[in-house]
Amino acid sequence: MARPQSAEHRKRYTIRLYRHELQQIQQKASSAALTVSEYLRRTALNIQIRSRINKKALGELSRMTGLQKHLLMQIVHHPHEDELRRELNSTLAAIRSTLNTLLLKKATPE
């Protein structure tokens, strides 16, 4: 099926970059799960760039934290409750630490 025609066409614009500059831009675009064009467009127009990769990681960490909390509720009156509770709490602490690290990376300007 043919693409619908829009009234306004995008124009191609060429810029000159050193190889290391292009590599940095490509890496940043990739980590934000954007094309180089979209990354440059958003950067030039001061549109906030939200990394999809971090969103996925944060979602997974949030899910894991919920599962850990559920497990803590299930071990009440278990014969090894104290030991299990210590292990689960250390796992929650590790998740919290990882989450804080991700949030700090996201908040730090590149």
N, CA, C and O atoms as CSV, one atom per row, in Angstrom:
chain,resi,resn,atom,element,x,y,z
A,1,MET,N,N,0.843,-1.175,0.000
A,1,MET,CA,C,0.000,0.000,0.000
A,1,MET,C,C,0.891,1.242,0.000
A,1,MET,O,O,1.890,1.287,0.718
A,2,ALA,N,N,0.539,2.235,-0.790
A,2,ALA,CA,C,1.335,3.452,-0.907
A,2,ALA,C,C,1.188,4.319,0.334
A,2,ALA,O,O,0.146,4.334,0.989
A,3,ARG,N,N,2.257,5.036,0.636
A,3,ARG,CA,C,2.237,5.959,1.759
A,3,ARG,C,C,1.349,7.151,1.444
A,3,ARG,O,O,1.366,7.662,0.324
A,4,PRO,N,N,0.567,7.601,2.432
A,4,PRO,CA,C,-0.245,8.793,2.171
A,4,PRO,C,C,0.647,10.021,1.976
A,4,PRO,O,O,1.646,10.193,2.675
A,5,GLN,N,N,0.280,10.848,1.039
A,5,GLN,CA,C,1.046,12.058,0.750
A,5,GLN,C,C,0.697,13.143,1.753
A,5,GLN,O,O,-0.476,13.392,2.030
A,6,SER,N,N,1.730,13.791,2.298
A,6,SER,CA,C,1.482,14.894,3.219
A,6,SER,C,C,1.757,16.203,2.493
A,6,SER,O,O,2.487,16.244,1.503
A,7,ALA,N,N,1.167,17.255,2.999
A,7,ALA,CA,C,1.336,18.563,2.372
A,7,ALA,C,C,2.765,19.073,2.565
A,7,ALA,O,O,3.282,19.809,1.725
A,8,GLU,N,N,3.393,18.686,3.660
A,8,GLU,CA,C,4.737,19.155,3.954
A,8,GLU,C,C,5.706,17.982,3.871
A,8,GLU,O,O,5.496,16.952,4.511
A,9,HIS,N,N,6.751,18.137,3.094
A,9,HIS,CA,C,7.746,17.089,2.934
A,9,HIS,C,C,8.963,17.409,3.786
A,9,HIS,O,O,9.340,18.572,3.934
A,10,ARG,N,N,9.567,16.386,4.338
A,10,ARG,CA,C,10.799,16.586,5.094
A,10,ARG,C,C,11.932,16.836,4.119
A,10,ARG,O,O,11.988,16.250,3.037
A,11,LYS,N,N,12.820,17.702,4.517
A,11,LYS,CA,C,13.974,18.037,3.686
A,11,LYS,C,C,15.213,17.363,4.255
A,11,LYS,O,O,15.346,17.207,5.468
A,12,ARG,N,N,16.102,16.972,3.386
A,12,ARG,CA,C,17.369,16.365,3.789
A,12,ARG,C,C,18.358,17.491,4.051
A,12,ARG,O,O,18.420,18.464,3.300
A,13,TYR,N,N,19.137,17.350,5.130
A,13,TYR,CA,C,20.122,18.348,5.493
A,13,TYR,C,C,21.410,17.611,5.837
A,13,TYR,O,O,21.396,16.658,6.615
A,14,THR,N,N,22.503,18.045,5.268
A,14,THR,CA,C,23.787,17.387,5.485
A,14,THR,C,C,24.610,18.189,6.476
A,14,THR,O,O,24.712,19.411,6.371
A,15,ILE,N,N,25.195,17.492,7.439
A,15,ILE,CA,C,26.097,18.151,8.382
A,15,ILE,C,C,27.433,17.412,8.360
A,15,ILE,O,O,27.496,16.231,8.018
A,16,ARG,N,N,28.478,18.111,8.722
A,16,ARG,CA,C,29.813,17.516,8.752
A,16,ARG,C,C,30.171,17.198,10.196
A,16,ARG,O,O,30.065,18.041,11.087
A,17,LEU,N,N,30.593,15.970,10.397
A,17,LEU,CA,C,30.967,15.512,11.732
A,17,LEU,C,C,32.287,14.764,11.663
A,17,LEU,O,O,32.616,14.133,10.659
A,18,TYR,N,N,33.027,14.848,12.749
A,18,TYR,CA,C,34.174,13.959,12.880
A,18,TYR,C,C,33.651,12.574,13.197
A,18,TYR,O,O,32.535,12.412,13.691
A,19,ARG,N,N,34.474,11.575,12.906
A,19,ARG,CA,C,34.063,10.190,13.122
A,19,ARG,C,C,33.671,9.947,14.578
A,19,ARG,O,O,32.660,9.297,14.844
A,20,HIS,N,N,34.463,10.464,15.528
A,20,HIS,CA,C,34.155,10.243,16.943
A,20,HIS,C,C,32.855,10.941,17.350
A,20,HIS,O,O,32.134,10.451,18.219
A,21,GLU,N,N,32.554,12.088,16.723
A,21,GLU,CA,C,31.287,12.781,17.017
A,21,GLU,C,C,30.107,11.946,16.527
A,21,GLU,O,O,29.112,11.785,17.234
A,22,LEU,N,N,30.229,11.419,15.317
A,22,LEU,CA,C,29.164,10.586,14.768
A,22,LEU,C,C,28.963,9.341,15.624
A,22,LEU,O,O,27.826,8.942,15.875
A,23,GLN,N,N,30.043,8.726,16.071
A,23,GLN,CA,C,29.928,7.542,16.911
A,23,GLN,C,C,29.226,7.852,18.231
A,23,GLN,O,O,28.411,7.060,18.704
A,24,GLN,N,N,29.541,9.001,18.824
A,24,GLN,CA,C,28.882,9.401,20.068
A,24,GLN,C,C,27.393,9.618,19.845
A,24,GLN,O,O,26.566,9.182,20.645
A,25,ILE,N,N,27.060,10.291,18.761
A,25,ILE,CA,C,25.650,10.562,18.449
A,25,ILE,C,C,24.915,9.252,18.194
A,25,ILE,O,O,23.805,9.057,18.690
A,26,GLN,N,N,25.520,8.359,17.429
A,26,GLN,CA,C,24.893,7.071,17.148
A,26,GLN,C,C,24.681,6.266,18.423
A,26,GLN,O,O,23.642,5.627,18.589
A,27,GLN,N,N,25.660,6.294,19.325
A,27,GLN,CA,C,25.539,5.553,20.580
A,27,GLN,C,C,24.420,6.128,21.440
A,27,GLN,O,O,23.632,5.375,22.012
A,28,LYS,N,N,24.342,7.447,21.539
A,28,LYS,CA,C,23.295,8.084,22.339
A,28,LYS,C,C,21.918,7.833,21.735
A,28,LYS,O,O,20.953,7.592,22.459
A,29,ALA,N,N,21.829,7.888,20.418
A,29,ALA,CA,C,20.552,7.607,19.750
A,29,ALA,C,C,20.142,6.163,19.990
A,29,ALA,O,O,18.974,5.877,20.254
A,30,SER,N,N,21.097,5.265,19.899
A,30,SER,CA,C,20.809,3.851,20.127
A,30,SER,C,C,20.353,3.600,21.563
A,30,SER,O,O,19.405,2.849,21.789
A,31,SER,N,N,21.024,4.222,22.532
A,31,SER,CA,C,20.635,4.003,23.930
A,31,SER,C,C,19.263,4.597,24.234
A,31,SER,O,O,18.593,4.162,25.171
A,32,ALA,N,N,18.841,5.585,23.450
A,32,ALA,CA,C,17.505,6.150,23.607
A,32,ALA,C,C,16.487,5.439,22.718
A,32,ALA,O,O,15.315,5.815,22.698
A,33,ALA,N,N,16.922,4.417,21.985
A,33,ALA,CA,C,16.087,3.654,21.055
A,33,ALA,C,C,15.456,4.565,20.002
A,33,ALA,O,O,14.275,4.439,19.679
A,34,LEU,N,N,16.272,5.487,19.473
A,34,LEU,CA,C,15.825,6.408,18.436
A,34,LEU,C,C,16.757,6.305,17.239
A,34,LEU,O,O,17.898,5.859,17.363
A,35,THR,N,N,16.265,6.718,16.083
A,35,THR,CA,C,17.147,6.839,14.931
A,35,THR,C,C,18.033,8.060,15.153
A,35,THR,O,O,17.718,8.917,15.978
A,36,VAL,N,N,19.129,8.138,14.424
A,36,VAL,CA,C,20.007,9.298,14.540
A,36,VAL,C,C,19.243,10.563,14.162
A,36,VAL,O,O,19.382,11.589,14.827
A,37,SER,N,N,18.446,10.502,13.112
A,37,SER,CA,C,17.670,11.665,12.683
A,37,SER,C,C,16.725,12.138,13.782
A,37,SER,O,O,16.662,13.329,14.085
A,38,GLU,N,N,15.998,11.206,14.373
A,38,GLU,CA,C,15.046,11.575,15.419
A,38,GLU,C,C,15.769,12.097,16.649
A,38,GLU,O,O,15.303,13.035,17.295
A,39,TYR,N,N,16.909,11.492,16.977
A,39,TYR,CA,C,17.686,11.953,18.127
A,39,TYR,C,C,18.160,13.388,17.902
A,39,TYR,O,O,18.016,14.231,18.787
A,40,LEU,N,N,18.725,13.675,16.721
A,40,LEU,CA,C,19.198,15.024,16.423
A,40,LEU,C,C,18.050,16.028,16.388
A,40,LEU,O,O,18.185,17.153,16.868
A,41,ARG,N,N,16.919,15.613,15.818
A,41,ARG,CA,C,15.754,16.492,15.757
A,41,ARG,C,C,15.295,16.875,17.165
A,41,ARG,O,O,15.058,18.048,17.450
A,42,ARG,N,N,15.174,15.879,18.038
A,42,ARG,CA,C,14.712,16.146,19.400
A,42,ARG,C,C,15.726,16.984,20.180
A,42,ARG,O,O,15.350,17.864,20.954
A,43,THR,N,N,17.000,16.705,19.973
A,43,THR,CA,C,18.036,17.472,20.660
A,43,THR,C,C,18.015,18.933,20.201
A,43,THR,O,O,18.073,19.845,21.027
A,44,ALA,N,N,17.935,19.150,18.909
A,44,ALA,CA,C,17.944,20.506,18.371
A,44,ALA,C,C,16.708,21.301,18.779
A,44,ALA,O,O,16.784,22.516,18.960
A,45,LEU,N,N,15.584,20.630,18.922
A,45,LEU,CA,C,14.332,21.314,19.270
A,45,LEU,C,C,14.049,21.294,20.771
A,45,LEU,O,O,12.960,21.671,21.203
A,46,ASN,N,N,15.024,20.857,21.563
A,46,ASN,CA,C,14.880,20.780,23.027
A,46,ASN,C,C,13.679,19.957,23.469
A,46,ASN,O,O,13.004,20.295,24.441
A,47,ILE,N,N,13.424,18.886,22.751
A,47,ILE,CA,C,12.367,17.955,23.132
A,47,ILE,C,C,13.015,16.911,24.034
A,47,ILE,O,O,14.058,16.351,23.696
A,48,GLN,N,N,12.394,16.653,25.182
A,48,GLN,CA,C,12.979,15.720,26.135
A,48,GLN,C,C,13.115,14.333,25.516
A,48,GLN,O,O,12.197,13.821,24.876
A,49,ILE,N,N,14.274,13.752,25.725
A,49,ILE,CA,C,14.552,12.421,25.207
A,49,ILE,C,C,14.430,11.452,26.369
A,49,ILE,O,O,15.191,11.520,27.334
A,50,ARG,N,N,13.478,10.564,26.266
A,50,ARG,CA,C,13.265,9.551,27.296
A,50,ARG,C,C,13.706,8.217,26.742
A,50,ARG,O,O,13.225,7.766,25.703
A,51,SER,N,N,14.610,7.607,27.434
A,51,SER,CA,C,15.138,6.330,26.973
A,51,SER,C,C,14.124,5.219,27.176
A,51,SER,O,O,13.646,5.014,28.291
A,52,ARG,N,N,13.793,4.510,26.126
A,52,ARG,CA,C,12.860,3.379,26.224
A,52,ARG,C,C,13.517,2.209,26.933
A,52,ARG,O,O,12.851,1.427,27.610
A,53,ILE,N,N,14.810,2.097,26.774
A,53,ILE,CA,C,15.528,1.006,27.420
A,53,ILE,C,C,15.423,1.134,28.933
A,53,ILE,O,O,15.163,0.149,29.624
A,54,ASN,N,N,15.625,2.342,29.452
A,54,ASN,CA,C,15.506,2.545,30.891
A,54,ASN,C,C,14.080,2.291,31.367
A,54,ASN,O,O,13.879,1.761,32.460
A,55,LYS,N,N,13.093,2.660,30.564
A,55,LYS,CA,C,11.708,2.406,30.951
A,55,LYS,C,C,11.455,0.913,31.098
A,55,LYS,O,O,10.779,0.479,32.030
A,56,LYS,N,N,11.995,0.139,30.182
A,56,LYS,CA,C,11.832,-1.316,30.263
A,56,LYS,C,C,12.518,-1.859,31.512
A,56,LYS,O,O,11.962,-2.698,32.220
A,57,ALA,N,N,13.726,-1.376,31.774
A,57,ALA,CA,C,14.464,-1.834,32.955
A,57,ALA,C,C,13.733,-1.431,34.232
A,57,ALA,O,O,13.619,-2.226,35.165
A,58,LEU,N,N,13.244,-0.204,34.271
A,58,LEU,CA,C,12.519,0.248,35.452
A,58,LEU,C,C,11.245,-0.557,35.650
A,58,LEU,O,O,10.895,-0.895,36.781
A,59,GLY,N,N,10.560,-0.862,34.577
A,59,GLY,CA,C,9.343,-1.671,34.668
A,59,GLY,C,C,9.632,-3.064,35.200
A,59,GLY,O,O,8.886,-3.592,36.025
A,60,GLU,N,N,10.724,-3.656,34.720
A,60,GLU,CA,C,11.098,-4.991,35.183
A,60,GLU,C,C,11.493,-4.968,36.656
A,60,GLU,O,O,11.113,-5.857,37.418
A,61,LEU,N,N,12.251,-3.957,37.056
A,61,LEU,CA,C,12.627,-3.840,38.464
A,61,LEU,C,C,11.402,-3.630,39.346
A,61,LEU,O,O,11.315,-4.185,40.442
A,62,SER,N,N,10.476,-2.843,38.873
A,62,SER,CA,C,9.238,-2.607,39.627
A,62,SER,C,C,8.455,-3.912,39.785
A,62,SER,O,O,7.929,-4.198,40.861
A,63,ARG,N,N,8.380,-4.696,38.715
A,63,ARG,CA,C,7.689,-5.978,38.764
A,63,ARG,C,C,8.356,-6.922,39.759
A,63,ARG,O,O,7.681,-7.602,40.532
A,64,MET,N,N,9.679,-6.958,39.731
A,64,MET,CA,C,10.422,-7.829,40.641
A,64,MET,C,C,10.213,-7.408,42.095
A,64,MET,O,O,10.096,-8.253,42.982
A,65,THR,N,N,10.166,-6.108,42.329
A,65,THR,CA,C,9.925,-5.618,43.686
A,65,THR,C,C,8.552,-6.048,44.169
A,65,THR,O,O,8.395,-6.442,45.325
A,66,GLY,N,N,7.564,-5.978,43.302
A,66,GLY,CA,C,6.217,-6.423,43.651
A,66,GLY,C,C,6.185,-7.909,43.995
A,66,GLY,O,O,5.514,-8.321,44.942
A,67,LEU,N,N,6.915,-8.711,43.220
A,67,LEU,CA,C,6.977,-10.150,43.497
A,67,LEU,C,C,7.659,-10.421,44.836
A,67,LEU,O,O,7.229,-11.290,45.595
A,68,GLN,N,N,8.715,-9.677,45.117
A,68,GLN,CA,C,9.406,-9.851,46.397
A,68,GLN,C,C,8.486,-9.502,47.563
A,68,GLN,O,O,8.465,-10.202,48.576
A,69,LYS,N,N,7.738,-8.433,47.418
A,69,LYS,CA,C,6.802,-8.031,48.471
A,69,LYS,C,C,5.753,-9.129,48.683
A,69,LYS,O,O,5.395,-9.448,49.817
A,70,HIS,N,N,5.275,-9.690,47.593
A,70,HIS,CA,C,4.297,-10.776,47.677
A,70,HIS,C,C,4.896,-11.974,48.426
A,70,HIS,O,O,4.238,-12.572,49.277
A,71,LEU,N,N,6.141,-12.314,48.105
A,71,LEU,CA,C,6.797,-13.428,48.788
A,71,LEU,C,C,6.956,-13.161,50.284
A,71,LEU,O,O,6.797,-14.065,51.104
A,72,LEU,N,N,7.270,-11.917,50.631
A,72,LEU,CA,C,7.391,-11.580,52.054
A,72,LEU,C,C,6.078,-11.830,52.789
A,72,LEU,O,O,6.081,-12.256,53.944
A,73,MET,N,N,4.972,-11.568,52.129
A,73,MET,CA,C,3.663,-11.782,52.755
A,73,MET,C,C,3.333,-13.282,52.854
A,73,MET,O,O,2.601,-13.694,53.754
A,74,GLN,N,N,3.868,-14.090,51.939
A,74,GLN,CA,C,3.561,-15.516,51.909
A,74,GLN,C,C,4.344,-16.337,52.924
A,74,GLN,O,O,3.929,-17.447,53.260
A,75,ILE,N,N,5.461,-15.823,53.419
A,75,ILE,CA,C,6.300,-16.633,54.305
A,75,ILE,C,C,5.947,-16.467,55.789
A,75,ILE,O,O,6.634,-17.013,56.652
A,76,VAL,N,N,4.902,-15.731,56.083
A,76,VAL,CA,C,4.497,-15.563,57.477
A,76,VAL,C,C,4.207,-16.948,58.072
A,76,VAL,O,O,3.504,-17.757,57.466
A,77,HIS,N,N,4.745,-17.206,59.241
A,77,HIS,CA,C,4.610,-18.464,59.978
A,77,HIS,C,C,5.326,-19.639,59.311
A,77,HIS,O,O,5.049,-20.789,59.650
A,78,HIS,N,N,6.223,-19.382,58.388
A,78,HIS,CA,C,7.035,-20.435,57.779
A,78,HIS,C,C,8.127,-20.820,58.780
A,78,HIS,O,O,8.619,-19.956,59.505
A,79,PRO,N,N,8.514,-22.095,58.835
A,79,PRO,CA,C,9.535,-22.519,59.802
A,79,PRO,C,C,10.862,-21.755,59.680
A,79,PRO,O,O,11.541,-21.545,60.685
A,80,HIS,N,N,11.234,-21.344,58.483
A,80,HIS,CA,C,12.491,-20.619,58.255
A,80,HIS,C,C,12.213,-19.158,57.901
A,80,HIS,O,O,12.933,-18.560,57.102
A,81,GLU,N,N,11.188,-18.596,58.488
A,81,GLU,CA,C,10.739,-17.239,58.138
A,81,GLU,C,C,11.852,-16.206,58.286
A,81,GLU,O,O,12.032,-15.375,57.396
A,82,ASP,N,N,12.602,-16.235,59.383
A,82,ASP,CA,C,13.636,-15.221,59.610
A,82,ASP,C,C,14.724,-15.262,58.535
A,82,ASP,O,O,15.144,-14.227,58.019
A,83,GLU,N,N,15.163,-16.458,58.214
A,83,GLU,CA,C,16.200,-16.603,57.187
A,83,GLU,C,C,15.682,-16.152,55.814
A,83,GLU,O,O,16.359,-15.419,55.093
A,84,LEU,N,N,14.482,-16.599,55.471
A,84,LEU,CA,C,13.885,-16.201,54.183
A,84,LEU,C,C,13.666,-14.695,54.120
A,84,LEU,O,O,13.899,-14.078,53.081
A,85,ARG,N,N,13.226,-14.107,55.210
A,85,ARG,CA,C,12.971,-12.671,55.264
A,85,ARG,C,C,14.279,-11.882,55.055
A,85,ARG,O,O,14.292,-10.874,54.348
A,86,ARG,N,N,15.378,-12.348,55.673
A,86,ARG,CA,C,16.679,-11.695,55.489
A,86,ARG,C,C,17.117,-11.763,54.020
A,86,ARG,O,O,17.579,-10.769,53.459
A,87,GLU,N,N,16.971,-12.926,53.414
A,87,GLU,CA,C,17.355,-13.086,52.002
A,87,GLU,C,C,16.507,-12.201,51.089
A,87,GLU,O,O,17.031,-11.540,50.193
A,88,LEU,N,N,15.200,-12.195,51.323
A,88,LEU,CA,C,14.323,-11.366,50.494
A,88,LEU,C,C,14.618,-9.886,50.692
A,88,LEU,O,O,14.595,-9.115,49.732
A,89,ASN,N,N,14.894,-9.484,51.925
A,89,ASN,CA,C,15.213,-8.080,52.179
A,89,ASN,C,C,16.527,-7.675,51.528
A,89,ASN,O,O,16.648,-6.552,51.038
A,90,SER,N,N,17.515,-8.566,51.513
A,90,SER,CA,C,18.773,-8.235,50.840
A,90,SER,C,C,18.558,-8.122,49.326
A,90,SER,O,O,19.170,-7.281,48.668
A,91,THR,N,N,17.686,-8.974,48.781
A,91,THR,CA,C,17.360,-8.884,47.355
A,91,THR,C,C,16.640,-7.570,47.054
A,91,THR,O,O,16.938,-6.913,46.057
A,92,LEU,N,N,15.698,-7.187,47.909
A,92,LEU,CA,C,15.010,-5.905,47.730
A,92,LEU,C,C,15.991,-4.744,47.799
A,92,LEU,O,O,15.866,-3.785,47.037
A,93,ALA,N,N,16.963,-4.816,48.698
A,93,ALA,CA,C,17.972,-3.761,48.805
A,93,ALA,C,C,18.799,-3.670,47.525
A,93,ALA,O,O,19.123,-2.572,47.071
A,94,ALA,N,N,19.142,-4.823,46.941
A,94,ALA,CA,C,19.896,-4.830,45.686
A,94,ALA,C,C,19.072,-4.232,44.550
A,94,ALA,O,O,19.594,-3.484,43.724
A,95,ILE,N,N,17.792,-4.561,44.512
A,95,ILE,CA,C,16.909,-3.998,43.490
A,95,ILE,C,C,16.812,-2.486,43.664
A,95,ILE,O,O,16.891,-1.737,42.691
A,96,ARG,N,N,16.643,-2.046,44.902
A,96,ARG,CA,C,16.547,-0.606,45.175
A,96,ARG,C,C,17.819,0.102,44.750
A,96,ARG,O,O,17.760,1.190,44.176
A,97,SER,N,N,18.969,-0.497,45.022
A,97,SER,CA,C,20.249,0.092,44.642
A,97,SER,C,C,20.366,0.213,43.117
A,97,SER,O,O,20.794,1.243,42.597
A,98,THR,N,N,19.982,-0.845,42.419
A,98,THR,CA,C,20.013,-0.818,40.953
A,98,THR,C,C,19.068,0.234,40.407
A,98,THR,O,O,19.406,0.959,39.470
A,99,LEU,N,N,17.896,0.315,40.988
A,99,LEU,CA,C,16.913,1.311,40.568
A,99,LEU,C,C,17.450,2.719,40.775
A,99,LEU,O,O,17.316,3.568,39.894
A,100,ASN,N,N,18.050,2.972,41.919
A,100,ASN,CA,C,18.636,4.293,42.186
A,100,ASN,C,C,19.750,4.612,41.199
A,100,ASN,O,O,19.868,5.748,40.740
A,101,THR,N,N,20.563,3.620,40.871
A,101,THR,CA,C,21.634,3.823,39.896
A,101,THR,C,C,21.064,4.208,38.543
A,101,THR,O,O,21.570,5.122,37.893
A,102,LEU,N,N,20.007,3.513,38.110
A,102,LEU,CA,C,19.373,3.834,36.825
A,102,LEU,C,C,18.782,5.232,36.840
A,102,LEU,O,O,18.916,5.982,35.872
A,103,LEU,N,N,18.134,5.578,37.928
A,103,LEU,CA,C,17.524,6.911,38.020
A,103,LEU,C,C,18.590,8.009,38.021
A,103,LEU,O,O,18.390,9.063,37.417
A,104,LEU,N,N,19.704,7.775,38.685
A,104,LEU,CA,C,20.787,8.761,38.698
A,104,LEU,C,C,21.389,8.920,37.314
A,104,LEU,O,O,21.689,10.037,36.893
A,105,LYS,N,N,21.574,7.802,36.591
A,105,LYS,CA,C,22.103,7.875,35.232
A,105,LYS,C,C,21.158,8.671,34.336
A,105,LYS,O,O,21.595,9.476,33.513
A,106,LYS,N,N,19.857,8.433,34.508
A,106,LYS,CA,C,18.859,9.103,33.682
A,106,LYS,C,C,18.830,10.598,33.970
A,106,LYS,O,O,18.631,11.402,33.060
A,107,ALA,N,N,19.029,10.981,35.252
A,107,ALA,CA,C,18.971,12.381,35.636
A,107,ALA,C,C,20.247,13.143,35.281
A,107,ALA,O,O,20.226,14.367,35.159
A,108,THR,N,N,21.363,12.419,35.114
A,108,THR,CA,C,22.634,13.064,34.812
A,108,THR,C,C,22.671,13.459,33.356
A,108,THR,O,O,22.497,12.608,32.483
A,109,PRO,N,N,22.901,14.762,33.064
A,109,PRO,CA,C,22.997,15.180,31.660
A,109,PRO,C,C,24.257,14.630,31.027
A,109,PRO,O,O,25.303,14.535,31.670
A,110,GLU,N,N,24.147,14.267,29.761
A,110,GLU,CA,C,25.302,13.686,29.053
A,110,GLU,C,C,26.045,14.765,28.318
A,110,GLU,O,O,27.047,14.486,27.660
